[in-house]
Amino acid sequence: MDVAMIDDRMLPISELDRSYLDRGLYFGDGVYEVIRSYDGHLFALDEHLARFERSLREIQILGIDIEDVRQKVLSAFEHSGYVNARVYFHITRGCQSREHLPGQDITPNFLVIVSELEDCPETKQKGIAVSTHPDWRWKRCDIKSLNLLANVLARIEAGKKGASEAILVDDDGTITEGASSAFFAVDRTEKAVITRPLGHDILSSITRAMVIRISEKAGLSVIEKAMTPAQAVGCDELFIAVTTKDIVPVTQFDGVRIGSGQCGEITHQLINEFKALLREVSKS
């Protein structure tokens, strides 16, 4: 008979919990989103769901009712009782025996996890250290897939260097994005915010889009271009943007201090602009 062993327990595959047959486990065959709440309100839910729907379509998981996903996410968030929370959810193609070619009759699996999220104001002032790492990811980083091994390895190496985030560098020597964040530079002379243009090599980050929005509102120009690590180090300010932390200053890049070693003037302005955006959204 077909058997499985879980740790030291042997059992027939017919008795195996179906979660062990999930294609997300074997192949990373699924997509995910992470949303956060501020003061009891989920932020940019529509934008995250639109990206989630696109990711599902791109990997050909079809027939998902996004409004049903919305209601499940809202229900889980409300049930948690958390005011400030991180909401993770994913859909995998479903469960079956391990075969690369998916069956026609498998049913997608949905998971949502809600956990409490605490902000760290000190990080906004002191900033974080980052280190560069080769971008080993696949060629469709615009899809928010479960295939994150390259990201994990980059973060492990960054941690060994005392850095909080890995900044990924493509084969052509230019920065793509962070292992779990969008990457920005600031040119104070030009009053400009610089970030890589969208494409298959980076994720269409919701927080990135929000940063561009508030930058333009603050009278800053937004330049979308690729840059090398050497060019980044030469900029006045650096920061990352990520759903769970919004804007975080980068004050050390590959061991080199950026600016004064504290949150820069324009980055600080954008952090305040982001807070104003949150207040505006909460009133609507």
Protein Blocks (a to p, Z undefined) as FASTA:
>chain_A
ZZddehjaccdfklpcfklmcfklmnopacddddddeehiaehklmmmmmmmmmmmmnop
ghiafklmmmmmmmmmmmnopabdcddddddfbdcdddfbacfkbccddddddddddddf
klmmnopaddddddfbdfblmbccfblklmmmmmmmmmmnopabdcdddfkopafbdfkb
ccddddfklopacdddddfkbccdfklmmmmmmmmmnopacddddddfklmmmpmbdcdd
dfklopacdfbgghiaehjhpacfklmmmmmmmmmmmmmmmmZZ
